[in-house]
Amino acid sequence: MKVWRKQTTRIRNGKHEKIESKRFYGTLRASDNKTKQIPLTEDKASSETMLRRLQSEADRDRALGVPVSVQTLRRPVNELIGDYEKHLASKNNTPKHNAKSIARINAIVDATKAKTIGDLTSSSVAQILSKWRQRRKRPISIATSNHYARAIKSFTRW
């Protein structure tokens, strides 16, 4: 497996100059048999080691027939929230709607202490929303609770 630095050509004072990236990159053949370039580290040796480890995990998943949906369940929920935020922005929703939805999702994820999307169960979300409705200091209304439920449902079903 080969790692490399990406090169960018810039024009300065009428001359073309090539600038290398700080990070190394590698090509990974994922378990769904697609190739993708992934950023690694700034050190070549550790980048090669990291690429070998990632490739062996992908090969193992491909050999075992692990579907992509199971791999998504393993991803950290914070990564998925970032991807979902990009998805909301691409749908031409208003920035206010996007910000509120992401804030509501983050609040529920933080309250349930979920690390992966598999950790978010309907019972844990329902318990958190029930606690928030019944708290003495600044309880939320049923309508607000429904907004939180809608946001987390749309995120988990996306």
Protein Blocks (a to p, Z undefined) as FASTA:
>chain_A
ZZddddddddeehiacddddfbdcdddddfkopacdddddfbfklmmmmmmmmmmmmmmm
mmnopafklmmmmpcfklmmmmmmmmmmmnopafklmmmmmmmmmmmmmmnopabfklmc
fklmmmmmmmmmmpmghpadfklmmmmmmmmmmmmmZZ
